[in-house]
Amino acid sequence: MQSERGPEPKKNPEATPAVEHLSGAHELLSALRKRIGEHPELAQAITKLETALSLLTVKTGGML
């Protein structure tokens, strides 16, 4: 039986470094939040990173 899915989307080579940097920054900030506890500026930075990653995903059509 043939799969109904189309071909796998190709990853955008230009977006990959940006995604890696955003993901790394998000992980570092999340680890810092666990270590020092909640802080308003830290929460804001994490939110901004999540928003940037979402926008990048939309701009690249989800091909990250």
N, C-alpha and C positions, 0 to 999 in steps of 0.2 A: 504494500500500500504506500502510495506516495504522500509525502508530507505536504500539508496545505500552506506551510510557511514559505515565504519567499527566501531568497538568498540572504545570508547574514550580512548586515550592514558593515561596510568597511569603516575602520576607525580613521578619524581625521588626524593625520600626523602632526598638523600644526597645533591642534588643541591638546594633544597628549601631555606635553610639558606643563602646560597651564593647569591641567587637571591634577597632575602629580604634585605640583606646588601647592595647590589649594587643598588637596587631600592631606598632604604632609603638615601644612599649617593647622588644619582642623584637628588632626591627631595631637599635635603639640599643645594646642590651646585646651583641648579636652583633658589631656593628662595634667596640665597645669591647674585646671579647674578642680580636678580630683585632689590634687596635692594641697592647694591653698584654700579650697572652698569656693563658694559662690562669690562673685564680684560683678557688679553691673557692667563695667567696661569689658570685662572678659566675655560675659554673655553677649554683649553687643558685637564684639569682634567675631565670635563664633557665628552669630546670626548673619553678619555681613558676608562671611565666607560661604555659608550655606546658600545665601542668595546669589552670590557670584557664580557658584558652581551650577545652580539651577539655570541662571541666565546663559551660561556657557553651553549647557546641555541643549537648551532651546535653540540657540544660535547655530549650533552644529547639527541640529536635527536628531539629537540623541546619539550621534556617532562619535562617542568619545572613547 
